[in-house]
Amino acid sequence: MHPRREAVPFAFVAETDRFRSNVTPPARQRPGLSEIAGRTLIGLTVVAGLVGSLLFGMPALQAGPQAGHAQQSEASQGR
């Protein structure tokens, strides 16, 4: 026993693609001065955090010959 399916005409399916609603969405409110200032402060805080992490992280990422040389000289002096 198969469930009974009704045939849907192709013209009806194609017609749904062209359907446009006649209801207009509400107008967007313009952001106030305090909202613009808040968004700007949040953006500046994020950018400052990224720049600060780069400034503090760059010396740790640089493999300088001084650090490796100091360890080798301490080990060679111990022998």
N, C-alpha and C positions, 0 to 999 in steps of 0.2 A: 504494500500500500504506500504509494508515493503521495506526499502532500500536494495538494492542488495549487498550482502557480498561475497567476493571471498574467497574460501577455501585456507588456507595456509597449505602446506604439513608440517608434523611434522619434517621431516628430515631437512627442511630449518631452522626451529626455533632452532633445536638442534645444527645446524651448526654455528649459530651466537654466541653461548656460547664459542666456541673454536677459534673464530676469533682473530687474533693478527695483530696489525698494523706493517708494515715494516718501519715506520717512527720513527727514534730514536729521543728522546727528546734532547734538547741542554744540554751540560755538565754544572753542577752547578759550579759557581765560588766560589773559596775559599775566606772566609772572610779575610779582611786585618787586620793589627794590630790595626788600629784606631777603626774598627768595634768591634773587640774582647774587646778592652779596654772600649768602650762605653757600651757594653752589661754587662760587669763586674761591671761597676760603677752603672748602673741601678739596677742590682741584689743586690749589696751591699746597695744601698739606700733603696730598698724595705725591705730587712732584717733588716736594722738599724731602720726603721720606726716601724716594728712589735715589735722588741725588746724594743724600747723606749716606745711604747704604753703599753706593758706589765709591764715595770718598773714603769711607772706613774700610771697605772691602778690598780696594785695589792694592794697598801695601801687603795684605795677606796673600794675595794671588801672585805677587811678583816673587819669583825665585831668584834672589840675588846671590852673587858669589860670596858675599860677606858672611852670610849665615852658614853656608856649607864649609867655608874656609875656617871659620872659628871652631866648628866642631872637629874638623880634621886636626887642627893645630892642638887642641886640648887633648885629643886622643894620642897624638904623636909625642906630646910632652910627657905623658904618663908612662911611656915605655922606657 
